[in-house]
Amino acid sequence: MNKKIIYFAVAAVLLLAAWYFIFGKKSAPSGDNQGQQKVATTTTATSSKTSGKIVAPVVKKTIAPPKTVAPLSATQRYLDALKIYKTSGYYFQFVSCHGAPGSLVLKKGKKFMLDNRDNQTRKIAIQGGQTFQITAYNFAIATAPSTIGTHYITCDGGGAASISVQP
């Protein structure tokens, strides 16, 4: 009877330890998570019906496919574009399909940056013909239309911002 209690206690401790290692640890973010894989570990204790003894725990490891996550670090291309366009004021940032700033005044043919900060692809269109499919956390460089006047910018079909083109 005492041996059964000891075996049961050991099995319970092993299961609790496995649960702690699987669900209890929280890892701190380490920068770029791309390419990393998560490993799920399960532990099972089995008993042999012929001998009545508990066999050593069996540990099974399953490798989950890596998740597609946006890189936490910006690419050099993105940083260069920010340096050129954001510092000069020729820059729209789109978050939840809302453009900031709401409007810009540009000369015809002037280039400006469309920055998608959402975690999904957005269709950004400028009245007058330019349309961009900007993937998550990416950007595009647009050119102000040659037609003088106000041109509206839509994001996924809804109003998001505008540009006022001057000669």
FIVEX-792816 format. One record per atom (N, C-alpha, C, O): atom name; x, y, z. Coordinates in steps of 0.2 Angstrom, whole numbers, plus 5000, padded with zeros to 4 digits. Atoms other than C-alpha are relative to their C-alpha. Last residue first. Layout:
// residues N
(r CA; (X; Y; Z))
...
END
This chain:
// residues 167
(r N; (4995; 5000; 5005))
(r CA; (5009; 5370; 4706))
(r C; (5007; 5001; 5002))
(r O; (5011; 5001; 4998))
(r N; (4999; 4993; 5002))
(r CA; (4999; 5365; 4721))
(r C; (5005; 5000; 4994))
(r O; (5009; 4995; 4994))
(r N; (4994; 4999; 5004))
(r CA; (4992; 5348; 4726))
(r C; (5000; 5007; 4997))
(r O; (4995; 5010; 4995))
(r N; (5002; 4994; 5004))
(r CA; (4981; 5347; 4741))
(r C; (5006; 5001; 4996))
(r O; (5012; 5002; 4998))
(r N; (4994; 4996; 5002))
(r CA; (4983; 5329; 4748))
(r C; (4997; 5006; 4996))
(r O; (4993; 5005; 4992))
(r N; (5001; 4996; 5006))
(r CA; (4969; 5320; 4758))
(r C; (5007; 5003; 4998))
(r O; (5010; 5005; 5003))
(r N; (4996; 4994; 5000))
(r CA; (4967; 5307; 4771))
(r C; (4999; 5003; 4994))
(r O; (4995; 5001; 4990))
(r N; (4995; 5000; 4995))
(r CA; (4958; 5291; 4776))
(r C; (5004; 5006; 5001))
(r O; (5006; 5008; 5006))
(r N; (4996; 4994; 5000))
(r CA; (4942; 5289; 4767))
(r C; (5005; 5000; 5006))
(r O; (5003; 4998; 5012))
(r N; (5003; 4995; 4996))
(r CA; (4936; 5271; 4766))
(r C; (5005; 5006; 5000))
(r O; (5011; 5006; 4998))
(r N; (5007; 4997; 5003))
(r CA; (4939; 5259; 4751))
(r C; (4997; 5005; 5005))
(r O; (4993; 5009; 5002))
(r N; (5005; 5006; 5001))
(r CA; (4953; 5248; 4760))
(r C; (4993; 5003; 4998))
(r O; (4988; 5000; 5001))
(r N; (4997; 5006; 4997))
(r CA; (4962; 5264; 4764))
(r C; (4995; 4995; 5000))
(r O; (4990; 4996; 5004))
(r N; (5004; 5005; 4996))
(r CA; (4957; 5279; 4754))
(r C; (5004; 4994; 5002))
(r O; (5009; 4993; 4999))
(r N; (4997; 5006; 4999))
(r CA; (4967; 5295; 4749))
(r C; (4995; 4995; 5004))
(r O; (4993; 4997; 5009))
(r N; (5001; 5004; 4994))
(r CA; (4958; 5310; 4743))
(r C; (5004; 4993; 4999))
(r O; (5005; 4990; 4994))
(r N; (5000; 5007; 5002))
(r CA; (4965; 5322; 4730))
(r C; (4999; 4996; 5007))
(r O; (5003; 4997; 5011))
(r N; (5000; 5005; 4995))
(r CA; (4962; 5341; 4732))
(r C; (4999; 4993; 4998))
(r O; (4995; 4992; 4994))
(r N; (5006; 5001; 4996))
(r CA; (4968; 5352; 4718))
(r C; (5000; 4995; 5006))
(r O; (5006; 4993; 5007))
(r N; (5000; 4996; 4994))
(r CA; (4981; 5353; 4704))
(r C; (4993; 5000; 5004))
(r O; (4988; 4999; 5000))
(r N; (5006; 4996; 5000))
(r CA; (4982; 5338; 4693))
(r C; (5000; 5005; 5006))
(r O; (5000; 5002; 5012))
(r N; (4998; 4993; 5004))
(r CA; (5000; 5332; 4691))
(r C; (4994; 5005; 5000))
(r O; (4995; 5010; 4998))
(r N; (5003; 4999; 5007))
(r CA; (4996; 5319; 4705))
(r C; (5002; 5006; 4997))
(r O; (5004; 5011; 5000))
(r N; (5006; 4995; 5000))
(r CA; (5008; 5318; 4720))
(r C; (4997; 5000; 4993))
(r O; (5001; 5001; 4988))
(r N; (4998; 4993; 5004))
(r CA; (5020; 5303; 4718))
(r C; (4993; 5004; 5000))
(r O; (4988; 5001; 4998))
(r N; (5005; 4998; 5005))
(r CA; (5019; 5288; 4730))
(r C; (5002; 5007; 4997))
(r O; (5007; 5010; 5000))
(r N; (4998; 4993; 5001))
(r CA; (5033; 5279; 4740))
(r C; (4995; 5002; 4994))
(r O; (4995; 4998; 4989))
(r N; (5000; 4999; 5007))
(r CA; (5026; 5263; 4748))
(r C; (5002; 5007; 4999))
(r O; (5000; 5012; 5003))
(r N; (5001; 4993; 5002))
(r CA; (5028; 5256; 4766))
(r C; (5000; 5000; 4992))
(r O; (5002; 4995; 4989))
(r N; (4996; 4999; 5006))
(r CA; (5028; 5240; 4776))
(r C; (4998; 5007; 4998))
(r O; (4994; 5010; 5001))
(r N; (4994; 4997; 4998))
(r CA; (5022; 5235; 4793))
(r C; (5004; 5001; 4994))
(r O; (5010; 5001; 4995))
(r N; (4999; 4998; 4993))
(r CA; (5009; 5223; 4785))
(r C; (5007; 5003; 5002))
(r O; (5012; 5000; 5000))
(r N; (5000; 5005; 4996))
(r CA; (5009; 5223; 4766))
(r C; (5001; 5003; 5008))
(r O; (5002; 5008; 5009))
(r N; (4994; 5000; 4996))
(r CA; (5005; 5238; 4756))
(r C; (4999; 4995; 5005))
(r O; (4994; 4995; 5009))
(r N; (5001; 5005; 4995))
(r CA; (4994; 5235; 4741))
(r C; (5006; 5000; 5005))
(r O; (5011; 4997; 5003))
(r N; (4994; 5004; 4997))
(r CA; (4996; 5252; 4732))
(r C; (4997; 4994; 5005))
(r O; (4992; 4996; 5008))
(r N; (5003; 5005; 4995))
(r CA; (4984; 5261; 4720))
(r C; (5006; 4996; 5003))
(r O; (5010; 4994; 4999))
(r N; (4995; 5004; 4997))
(r CA; (4989; 5277; 4710))
(r C; (4996; 4996; 5005))
(r O; (4992; 4998; 5010))
(r N; (4997; 5006; 5003))
(r CA; (4976; 5283; 4698))
(r C; (5004; 4996; 5004))
(r O; (5005; 4990; 5002))
(r N; (4996; 4998; 5006))
(r CA; (4969; 5301; 4701))
(r C; (5004; 4994; 4997))
(r O; (5008; 4995; 4993))
(r N; (5004; 4997; 5005))
(r CA; (4962; 5299; 4719))
(r C; (5004; 5002; 4994))
(r O; (5008; 5007; 4995))
(r N; (5000; 4993; 5000))
(r CA; (4976; 5290; 4729))
(r C; (4995; 5002; 4994))
(r O; (4996; 5000; 4988))
(r N; (5000; 4997; 5006))
(r CA; (4973; 5272; 4734))
(r C; (4999; 5008; 5000))
(r O; (4996; 5011; 5005))
(r N; (5000; 4993; 4999))
(r CA; (4979; 5262; 4749))
(r C; (5000; 5003; 4993))
(r O; (5004; 5002; 4989))
(r N; (5001; 4997; 5007))
(r CA; (4974; 5244; 4749))
(r C; (5000; 5007; 5001))
(r O; (4994; 5010; 5003))
(r N; (5005; 4995; 5001))
(r CA; (4980; 5237; 4766))
(r C; (5001; 5003; 4993))
(r O; (5006; 5003; 4990))
(r N; (4999; 4997; 5006))
(r CA; (4989; 5221; 4771))
(r C; (4994; 5005; 4999))
(r O; (4989; 5004; 5000))
(r N; (5003; 5004; 5006))
(r CA; (4988; 5216; 4789))
(r C; (5001; 5005; 4994))
(r O; (5002; 5011; 4994))
(r N; (4998; 5007; 5001))
(r CA; (4997; 5220; 4805))
(r C; (4997; 4996; 4995))
(r O; (4997; 4990; 4995))
(r N; (5005; 5005; 4998))
(r CA; (4994; 5239; 4804))
(r C; (5003; 4993; 4999))
(r O; (5008; 4992; 4995))
(r N; (4998; 5002; 4993))
(r CA; (5008; 5252; 4803))
(r C; (4995; 4994; 5003))
(r O; (4995; 4993; 5009))
(r N; (5005; 5004; 4997))
(r CA; (5006; 5255; 4784))
(r C; (5002; 4997; 5007))
(r O; (5007; 4993; 5007))
(r N; (4998; 5004; 4995))
(r CA; (5017; 5270; 4780))
(r C; (4995; 4996; 5003))
(r O; (4991; 4999; 5007))
(r N; (5006; 5003; 4997))
(r CA; (5013; 5279; 4764))
(r C; (5003; 4995; 5004))
(r O; (5005; 4990; 5002))
(r N; (5000; 5007; 4998))
(r CA; (5028; 5290; 4759))
(r C; (4994; 4998; 5003))
(r O; (4990; 5002; 5007))
(r N; (5001; 5000; 4993))
(r CA; (5029; 5306; 4748))
(r C; (4999; 4992; 5002))
(r O; (4998; 4988; 4998))
(r N; (5000; 5007; 4997))
(r CA; (5036; 5310; 4731))
(r C; (4998; 5001; 5007))
(r O; (5001; 5005; 5011))
(r N; (4996; 5001; 4994))
(r CA; (5032; 5327; 4723))
(r C; (4999; 4993; 5003))
(r O; (4993; 4991; 5003))
(r N; (4994; 5004; 5002))
(r CA; (5025; 5327; 4705))
(r C; (5004; 4998; 5006))
(r O; (5009; 4995; 5006))
(r N; (5002; 5005; 5005))
(r CA; (5013; 5342; 4708))
(r C; (5007; 4996; 4999))
(r O; (5012; 4999; 4998))
(r N; (4999; 4997; 5007))
(r CA; (5019; 5352; 4724))
(r C; (4998; 4994; 4995))
(r O; (5000; 4988; 4997))
(r N; (4994; 5003; 5004))
(r CA; (5012; 5345; 4740))
(r C; (5000; 5004; 4994))
(r O; (4995; 5006; 4991))
(r N; (5000; 4996; 5006))
(r CA; (5000; 5351; 4754))
(r C; (5007; 4998; 4997))
(r O; (5012; 4999; 5000))
(r N; (4994; 4997; 5002))
(r CA; (4996; 5337; 4766))
(r C; (5000; 5005; 4994))
(r O; (4995; 5004; 4990))
(r N; (4999; 4997; 5006))
(r CA; (4981; 5331; 4775))
(r C; (5007; 5003; 4999))
(r O; (5010; 5004; 5004))
(r N; (5006; 5001; 5004))
(r CA; (4975; 5320; 4789))
(r C; (5000; 5003; 4993))
(r O; (4997; 5001; 4989))
(r N; (5005; 4995; 4999))
(r CA; (4992; 5318; 4797))
(r C; (4994; 4999; 4995))
(r O; (4994; 4995; 4991))
(r N; (4998; 4995; 4996))
(r CA; (4990; 5304; 4800))
(r C; (5007; 5003; 4997))
(r O; (5011; 4999; 4996))
(r N; (4994; 4997; 5002))
(r CA; (4980; 5293; 4789))
(r C; (5001; 5005; 5005))
(r O; (4997; 5009; 5007))
(r N; (5001; 4992; 4998))
(r CA; (4967; 5282; 4798))
(r C; (5007; 5003; 4998))
(r O; (5012; 5001; 5001))
(r N; (5002; 4996; 5006))
(r CA; (4966; 5264; 4790))
(r C; (4998; 5007; 5002))
(r O; (4994; 5010; 4998))
(r N; (5007; 5001; 5000))
(r CA; (4968; 5256; 4808))
(r C; (4997; 5004; 4994))
(r O; (4991; 5006; 4995))
(r N; (5001; 5004; 4995))
(r CA; (4985; 5265; 4808))
(r C; (4992; 4999; 5000))
(r O; (4989; 5004; 5001))
(r N; (5007; 5003; 5000))
(r CA; (4991; 5273; 4792))
(r C; (5000; 4995; 5006))
(r O; (5003; 4990; 5006))
(r N; (5000; 5006; 4996))
(r CA; (5006; 5285; 4793))
(r C; (4993; 4997; 5001))
(r O; (4988; 5001; 5002))
(r N; (5007; 5002; 4998))
(r CA; (5007; 5298; 4779))
(r C; (5001; 4993; 5004))
(r O; (5004; 4989; 5001))
(r N; (5001; 5007; 4996))
(r CA; (5024; 5306; 4776))
(r C; (4993; 5000; 5002))
(r O; (4990; 5004; 5005))
(r N; (5003; 5003; 5005))
(r CA; (5031; 5321; 4766))
(r C; (4998; 4993; 5002))
(r O; (5001; 4988; 4999))
(r N; (5007; 4999; 5000))
(r CA; (5035; 5331; 4781))
(r C; (4996; 4997; 4995))
(r O; (4990; 4998; 4995))
(r N; (5002; 4995; 5005))
(r CA; (5054; 5332; 4777))
(r C; (4992; 5002; 5001))
(r O; (4990; 5007; 4998))
(r N; (4996; 4994; 4997))
(r CA; (5059; 5322; 4793))
(r C; (4998; 5006; 4995))
(r O; (4998; 5012; 4998))
(r N; (5003; 4998; 4994))
(r CA; (5046; 5309; 4788))
(r C; (5003; 5007; 5003))
(r O; (4999; 5011; 5005))
(r N; (5007; 4998; 5001))
(r CA; (5051; 5307; 4770))
(r C; (4997; 5003; 5007))
(r O; (4993; 5008; 5007))
(r N; (5001; 4995; 5005))
(r CA; (5070; 5306; 4770))
(r C; (4993; 5003; 5000))
(r O; (4992; 5009; 5000))
(r N; (4995; 4995; 4999))
(r CA; (5074; 5298; 4787))
(r C; (4998; 5006; 4994))
(r O; (4999; 5012; 4996))
(r N; (5003; 4996; 4995))
(r CA; (5058; 5287; 4786))
(r C; (5005; 5007; 5001))
(r O; (5002; 5012; 5002))
(r N; (5006; 4996; 5003))
(r CA; (5064; 5281; 4769))
(r C; (4997; 5004; 5006))
(r O; (4995; 5010; 5004))
(r N; (4998; 4995; 5005))
(r CA; (5081; 5277; 4776))
(r C; (4994; 5004; 4997))
(r O; (4994; 5010; 4997))
(r N; (4997; 4994; 4996))
(r CA; (5074; 5268; 4791))
(r C; (5002; 5005; 4996))
(r O; (5001; 5011; 4997))
(r N; (5006; 4997; 4997))
(r CA; (5062; 5257; 4780))
(r C; (5003; 5006; 5004))
(r O; (5000; 5012; 5004))
(r N; (5004; 4997; 5005))
(r CA; (5077; 5252; 4769))
(r C; (4994; 5004; 5003))
(r O; (4993; 5010; 5001))
(r N; (4996; 4994; 5002))
(r CA; (5088; 5248; 4784))
(r C; (4996; 5004; 4995))
(r O; (4996; 5010; 4995))
(r N; (4995; 5001; 5005))
(r CA; (5074; 5236; 4790))
(r C; (5004; 5007; 4998))
(r O; (5001; 5012; 5000))
(r N; (5002; 4998; 5007))
(r CA; (5065; 5239; 4806))
(r C; (5006; 4999; 4995))
(r O; (5012; 4998; 4997))
(r N; (4995; 4995; 5002))
(r CA; (5068; 5228; 4821))
(r C; (4998; 5002; 4993))
(r O; (4996; 4998; 4989))
(r N; (5000; 4994; 4995))
(r CA; (5053; 5220; 4829))
(r C; (5005; 5005; 4998))
(r O; (5004; 5011; 5000))
(r N; (4994; 4999; 4996))
(r CA; (5050; 5209; 4814))
(r C; (5000; 5006; 5004))
(r O; (4997; 5011; 5003))
(r N; (4996; 4995; 5003))
(r CA; (5032; 5205; 4810))
(r C; (5006; 5001; 5004))
(r O; (5007; 5000; 5010))
(r N; (5000; 4994; 4996))
(r CA; (5027; 5188; 4815))
(r C; (5004; 5006; 4997))
(r O; (5009; 5005; 4993))
(r N; (4998; 4994; 5004))
(r CA; (5023; 5173; 4805))
(r C; (4999; 5006; 5004))
(r O; (4993; 5008; 5005))
(r N; (5005; 4995; 5002))
(r CA; (5022; 5159; 4817))
(r C; (5003; 5005; 4996))
(r O; (5009; 5007; 4996))
(r N; (4998; 4993; 4998))
(r CA; (5035; 5145; 4816))
(r C; (4994; 5004; 4998))
(r O; (4991; 5004; 4993))
(r N; (4998; 4996; 5006))
(r CA; (5027; 5127; 4814))
(r C; (5001; 5007; 5003))
(r O; (4998; 5010; 5007))
(r N; (5006; 4996; 5003))
(r CA; (5025; 5118; 4831))
(r C; (5003; 5004; 4994))
(r O; (5009; 5006; 4995))
(r N; (4998; 4993; 5002))
(r CA; (5038; 5105; 4835))
(r C; (4995; 5003; 4996))
(r O; (4992; 5001; 4991))
(r N; (5003; 4998; 5007))
(r CA; (5031; 5091; 4845))
(r C; (5003; 5007; 4999))
(r O; (5002; 5011; 5003))
(r N; (4999; 4993; 5002))
(r CA; (5041; 5083; 4859))
(r C; (4997; 5001; 4993))
(r O; (4998; 4997; 4989))
(r N; (5001; 4999; 5007))
(r CA; (5036; 5067; 4868))
(r C; (5000; 5007; 4998))
(r O; (4998; 5012; 5002))
(r N; (5000; 4993; 5002))
(r CA; (5042; 5063; 4885))
(r C; (5000; 5000; 4993))
(r O; (5004; 4997; 4989))
(r N; (4998; 5000; 5007))
(r CA; (5038; 5045; 4892))
(r C; (4999; 5007; 4998))
(r O; (4994; 5010; 4999))
(r N; (5004; 4995; 5005))
(r CA; (5038; 5044; 4910))
(r C; (5003; 5000; 4993))
(r O; (5009; 5000; 4992))
(r N; (4997; 4993; 5000))
(r CA; (5047; 5029; 4918))
(r C; (4996; 5004; 4995))
(r O; (4993; 5002; 4990))
(r N; (4994; 5000; 5005))
(r CA; (5036; 5013; 4919))
(r C; (5002; 5008; 5000))
(r O; (4998; 5012; 5001))
(r N; (5000; 4994; 5005))
(r CA; (5025; 5011; 4934))
(r C; (5006; 5001; 4996))
(r O; (5012; 5001; 4999))
(r N; (4995; 4994; 4999))
(r CA; (5025; 4994; 4941))
(r C; (4999; 5005; 4995))
(r O; (4996; 5005; 4990))
(r N; (5003; 4995; 4995))
(r CA; (5010; 4982; 4942))
(r C; (5005; 5006; 5001))
(r O; (5003; 5010; 5006))
(r N; (4996; 4999; 4995))
(r CA; (5020; 4969; 4932))
(r C; (4997; 5004; 5006))
(r O; (5000; 5003; 5012))
(r N; (4998; 5006; 4998))
(r CA; (5007; 4962; 4920))
(r C; (5005; 5001; 5006))
(r O; (5004; 4996; 5011))
(r N; (5006; 5005; 4996))
(r CA; (4996; 4977; 4919))
(r C; (5003; 4994; 5002))
(r O; (5001; 4991; 5007))
(r N; (5000; 5006; 5004))
(r CA; (5011; 4989; 4915))
(r C; (4995; 4996; 5004))
(r O; (4996; 4995; 5010))
(r N; (4999; 5005; 4995))
(r CA; (5008; 5007; 4921))
(r C; (4999; 4993; 4996))
(r O; (4995; 4993; 4991))
(r N; (5004; 5006; 5002))
(r CA; (5010; 5022; 4910))
(r C; (5002; 4995; 5005))
(r O; (5007; 4994; 5008))
(r N; (4997; 5005; 4996))
(r CA; (5016; 5040; 4915))
(r C; (4995; 4994; 4998))
(r O; (4989; 4994; 4999))
(r N; (5005; 5005; 4998))
(r CA; (5013; 5053; 4902))
(r C; (5003; 4994; 5004))
(r O; (5009; 4992; 5002))
(r N; (4998; 5005; 4996))
(r CA; (5023; 5069; 4899))
(r C; (4995; 4995; 5002))
(r O; (4989; 4998; 5004))
(r N; (5005; 5004; 4996))
(r CA; (5020; 5081; 4885))
(r C; (5003; 4994; 5004))
(r O; (5007; 4991; 5001))
(r N; (4998; 5006; 4997))
(r CA; (5032; 5094; 4878))
(r C; (4994; 4997; 5004))
(r O; (4991; 5000; 5008))
(r N; (5004; 5001; 4995))
(r CA; (5028; 5108; 4866))
(r C; (5002; 4993; 5003))
(r O; (5003; 4988; 4999))
(r N; (5000; 5007; 4998))
(r CA; (5042; 5115; 4857))
(r C; (4995; 4999; 5005))
(r O; (4996; 5001; 5011))
(r N; (5002; 5002; 4994))
(r CA; (5040; 5132; 4849))
(r C; (5000; 4993; 5001))
(r O; (4998; 4989; 4996))
(r N; (5006; 5005; 5000))
(r CA; (5050; 5137; 4834))
(r C; (4999; 4998; 5007))
(r O; (5003; 4998; 5011))
(r N; (5000; 5004; 4994))
(r CA; (5061; 5152; 4831))
(r C; (4994; 4995; 5000))
(r O; (4989; 4997; 4997))
(r N; (4996; 5006; 5000))
(r CA; (5063; 5158; 4813))
(r C; (5001; 4996; 5006))
(r O; (5003; 4990; 5006))
(r N; (5001; 5004; 5006))
(r CA; (5057; 5175; 4816))
(r C; (5005; 4994; 5000))
(r O; (5010; 4995; 5002))
(r N; (5003; 5006; 4999))
(r CA; (5056; 5181; 4834))
(r C; (5000; 4995; 4994))
(r O; (4997; 4990; 4994))
(r N; (5003; 5003; 5006))
(r CA; (5067; 5196; 4832))
(r C; (4998; 4993; 5001))
(r O; (5002; 4989; 5003))
(r N; (4999; 4997; 5006))
(r CA; (5069; 5205; 4849))
(r C; (4997; 4997; 4994))
(r O; (4991; 4997; 4993))
(r N; (4992; 4999; 5001))
(r CA; (5071; 5194; 4864))
(r C; (5001; 5003; 4993))
(r O; (5006; 5001; 4990))
(r N; (4999; 4999; 5008))
(r CA; (5053; 5195; 4871))
(r C; (5008; 5001; 4999))
(r O; (5011; 5005; 5003))
(r N; (5000; 4993; 5002))
(r CA; (5054; 5188; 4889))
(r C; (5001; 5001; 4993))
(r O; (5005; 4997; 4990))
(r N; (4994; 4998; 5002))
(r CA; (5049; 5170; 4892))
(r C; (5000; 5008; 4998))
(r O; (4994; 5010; 4995))
(r N; (5001; 4994; 5005))
(r CA; (5035; 5166; 4903))
(r C; (5007; 5002; 4998))
(r O; (5011; 5004; 5002))
(r N; (4994; 4995; 5002))
(r CA; (5037; 5149; 4912))
(r C; (4997; 5005; 4995))
(r O; (4994; 5003; 4990))
(r N; (4999; 4995; 4994))
(r CA; (5021; 5141; 4920))
(r C; (5006; 5005; 4998))
(r O; (5006; 5011; 5001))
(r N; (5004; 4994; 4999))
(r CA; (5013; 5133; 4905))
(r C; (5002; 5005; 5005))
(r O; (5000; 5011; 5004))
(r N; (5004; 4999; 5006))
(r CA; (5025; 5119; 4898))
(r C; (4996; 5007; 5001))
(r O; (4996; 5011; 4996))
(r N; (4996; 4998; 5006))
(r CA; (5038; 5119; 4911))
(r C; (4996; 5002; 4994))
(r O; (4999; 5006; 4990))
(r N; (4997; 4994; 4999))
(r CA; (5025; 5120; 4925))
(r C; (5005; 5002; 4995))
(r O; (5005; 5008; 4992))
(r N; (5005; 4995; 5001))
(r CA; (5014; 5107; 4918))
(r C; (5004; 5007; 5001))
(r O; (5002; 5011; 4997))
(r N; (5001; 4999; 5007))
(r CA; (5029; 5095; 4916))
(r C; (4995; 5006; 4999))
(r O; (4996; 5010; 4994))
(r N; (4994; 4997; 5003))
(r CA; (5034; 5098; 4934))
(r C; (4999; 5001; 4993))
(r O; (5001; 5007; 4990))
(r N; (5000; 4993; 4998))
(r CA; (5016; 5095; 4940))
(r C; (5006; 5004; 4997))
(r O; (5005; 5009; 4995))
(r N; (5005; 4997; 5004))
(r CA; (5015; 5079; 4930))
(r C; (5000; 5007; 5002))
(r O; (4999; 5012; 4997))
(r N; (4997; 5000; 5007))
(r CA; (5032; 5073; 4937))
(r C; (4995; 5004; 4996))
(r O; (4996; 5008; 4992))
(r N; (4995; 4994; 5000))
(r CA; (5026; 5078; 4955))
(r C; (5002; 5000; 4993))
(r O; (5004; 5006; 4991))
(r N; (5003; 4993; 5000))
(r CA; (5010; 5068; 4952))
(r C; (5005; 5005; 5000))
(r O; (5003; 5011; 4997))
(r N; (5003; 4998; 5006))
(r CA; (5019; 5053; 4946))
(r C; (4997; 5007; 5000))
(r O; (4997; 5010; 4995))
(r N; (4994; 4999; 5005))
(r CA; (5031; 5053; 4961))
(r C; (4996; 5002; 4993))
(r O; (4999; 5007; 4990))
(r N; (4997; 4994; 4998))
(r CA; (5016; 5054; 4973))
(r C; (5005; 5002; 4995))
(r O; (5005; 5008; 4992))
(r N; (5005; 4995; 5002))
(r CA; (5007; 5040; 4964))
(r C; (5002; 5007; 5001))
(r O; (5001; 5011; 4997))
(r N; (5000; 5000; 5007))
(r CA; (5022; 5029; 4965))
(r C; (4995; 5005; 4998))
(r O; (4997; 5009; 4993))
(r N; (4994; 4997; 5002))
(r CA; (5024; 5033; 4984))
(r C; (5000; 5001; 4992))
(r O; (5002; 5006; 4989))
(r N; (5001; 4993; 4999))
(r CA; (5006; 5030; 4987))
(r C; (5006; 5003; 4998))
(r O; (5006; 5009; 4995))
(r N; (5005; 4997; 5005))
(r CA; (5007; 5013; 4978))
(r C; (5000; 5008; 5001))
(r O; (4999; 5012; 4997))
(r N; (4997; 4999; 5006))
(r CA; (5023; 5009; 4988))
(r C; (4995; 5003; 4995))
(r O; (4998; 5007; 4991))
(r N; (4996; 4994; 5000))
(r CA; (5014; 5012; 5004))
(r C; (5004; 5001; 4994))
(r O; (5005; 5007; 4992))
(r N; (5004; 4994; 5000))
(r CA; (5000; 5000; 5000))
(r C; (5004; 5006; 5000))
(r O; (5003; 5011; 4996))
END
